[in-house]
Amino acid sequence: MSFFRKAGFLALIAGLSTAFPTLKPAAAMPEPDVLAEAQEHFQHDYAEGGMSEVTEGIINCYAYATTHLPEGTESINEKLRKNRLLKVCLLLDLTARNMDQGMRRVVVSMGHKDPGPVAEYYSAEHYNPRLYLYSVALFPTAKDYHDYVNGSFEEITKSLGDDKDSSH
């Protein structure tokens, strides 16, 4: 990880620690394998190309998850609700948007103008309908969704600042 990327990440974490209150973990956290897969994909994509690579990965994740549903006689809603990959996509999307918003808060706290989202993909006009579409498909209620994702951002991003390979 380059010095600038690491410095930006550390500033982001500092900004996020004040931007988001610490929430008590909910009982319905993501399944360990879903959380691990989201963490692996996010960290790999971020290391490979930053937020643009993360964004491309999320777009591809949703495309694959929604076109490769299990066979069977269940309704499409039931198939989507059981789709673990769609949960991975949603966690990736939520994490990327939180990082984007956190970095924007850091920039503003340094006295600069809000630069806006890193990609139009994370603007409210694009993100909110996408979040609604997939969270409604996966969870019966908004509370179920919030209970599920609560604490996932910290888990997915917890080792992004580690220098495992100092050649970047």
C-alpha positions in Angstrom: 0.0 0.0 0.0 1.5 3.3 -1.0 2.2 6.0 1.6 -0.5 8.2 0.2 -3.1 5.5 0.1 -2.2 4.4 3.7 -2.2 8.0 4.9 -5.6 8.5 3.3 -6.9 5.3 4.8 -5.7 6.3 8.3 -7.3 9.7 7.9 -10.5 8.0 6.8 -10.6 5.7 9.8 -9.9 8.7 12.1 -12.8 10.5 10.4 -15.1 7.5 10.6 -14.5 7.0 14.3 -16.0 10.4 14.9 -18.5 10.3 12.1 -20.3 7.1 13.0 -21.3 6.4 16.6 -20.2 3.0 17.9 -23.2 0.7 17.6 -23.8 -2.3 19.8 -23.5 -5.5 17.7 -26.9 -7.0 16.8 -27.8 -10.6 17.2 -28.3 -11.0 13.4 -24.8 -10.3 12.1 -23.9 -11.6 8.7 -23.1 -15.3 8.5 -19.3 -15.7 9.1 -18.7 -17.1 5.5 -20.6 -14.2 4.0 -18.7 -11.6 6.0 -15.4 -13.3 5.3 -16.1 -13.3 1.5 -17.1 -9.7 1.6 -14.0 -8.8 3.5 -11.8 -10.8 1.1 -13.3 -9.2 -2.0 -13.3 -5.7 -0.6 -9.7 -5.8 0.6 -8.4 -7.5 -2.6 -10.2 -5.0 -4.9 -9.2 -2.0 -2.8 -5.5 -3.1 -2.9 -5.7 -3.7 -6.6 -7.2 -0.4 -7.7 -8.7 1.6 -4.9 -12.4 2.6 -5.0 -12.7 2.3 -8.7 -11.8 -1.4 -8.6 -14.1 -1.8 -5.6 -17.0 -0.2 -7.6 -16.4 -2.4 -10.6 -16.4 -5.4 -8.3 -19.7 -4.4 -6.7 -21.3 -3.9 -10.1 -20.1 -7.3 -11.3 -21.2 -8.9 -8.0 -24.8 -7.7 -8.4 -24.9 -8.7 -12.0 -23.7 -12.2 -11.3 -25.8 -12.7 -8.1 -29.0 -11.6 -9.8 -28.5 -13.7 -13.0 -27.3 -16.9 -11.4 -30.2 -17.9 -9.2 -30.6 -21.4 -7.9 -32.9 -23.8 -9.9 -36.1 -24.8 -8.3 -39.8 -24.1 -8.0 -39.5 -21.3 -5.4 -40.6 -17.8 -6.3 -38.0 -15.4 -7.4 -38.4 -13.6 -4.1 -37.6 -16.7 -2.2 -34.6 -17.4 -4.4 -33.3 -13.9 -3.9 -33.8 -14.1 -0.1 -31.7 -17.2 0.1 -29.0 -15.8 -2.2 -25.9 -15.5 -0.1 -23.9 -13.9 -2.9 -26.5 -11.1 -3.0 -25.8 -10.5 0.7 -22.0 -10.3 -0.1 -22.8 -7.7 -2.8 -24.9 -5.7 -0.4 -22.2 -5.7 2.3 -19.6 -4.6 -0.3 -21.9 -1.8 -1.5 -22.6 -0.6 2.0 -18.9 -0.7 3.0 -17.9 1.2 -0.1 -20.5 3.9 0.4 -19.5 4.3 4.1 -15.9 4.7 3.1 -16.8 7.3 0.5 -18.9 9.2 2.9 -16.2 9.0 5.6 -13.5 10.3 3.3 -15.8 13.2 2.3 -16.3 14.0 6.0 -12.6 14.0 6.5 -12.0 16.4 3.6 -14.7 18.7 5.0 -13.3 18.6 8.5 -10.0 19.8 7.1 -11.7 22.9 5.9 -12.2 21.9 2.2 -15.3 21.8 0.1 -17.1 18.4 0.0 -15.8 16.8 -3.2 -18.9 14.7 -3.7 -18.9 11.0 -4.1 -15.9 9.3 -5.6 -18.1 7.8 -8.3 -21.7 8.7 -9.3 -22.5 5.1 -8.3 -22.4 6.2 -4.6 -24.5 9.3 -5.0 -27.8 9.2 -3.2 -29.7 9.2 -6.5 -28.1 5.9 -7.4 -27.3 4.3 -4.1 -30.6 4.7 -2.3 -32.8 2.9 -4.9 -30.2 0.1 -5.2 -30.0 -0.3 -1.4 -33.8 -0.4 -1.2 -34.2 -2.9 -4.1 -31.8 -5.4 -2.7 -32.5 -5.0 1.0 -36.2 -5.5 0.4 -35.4 -8.6 -1.6 -33.2 -10.1 1.1 -34.9 -9.0 4.4 -38.5 -9.0 5.5 -38.2 -5.7 7.4 -35.9 -2.6 7.6 -35.0 -3.7 11.2 -33.9 -7.1 9.9 -31.7 -5.4 7.4 -30.2 -3.0 9.9 -29.6 -5.8 12.5 -27.9 -7.8 9.8 -25.5 -5.1 8.5 -24.8 -3.5 11.9 -21.0 -3.7 12.6 -20.1 -5.2 9.2 -18.3 -2.1 8.0 -15.7 -2.4 10.8 -15.3 -6.1 10.2 -14.8 -5.7 6.4 -12.3 -2.8 6.7 -10.4 -3.7 9.8 -7.2 -4.8 8.2 -7.1 -2.4 5.2 -4.3 -0.3 6.7 -2.0 -3.3 7.3 1.0 -3.4 5.1 1.3 -7.0 4.1 3.2 -6.0 0.9 5.3 -2.9 1.2 6.2 -3.0 -2.6 3.0 -0.9 -3.4 
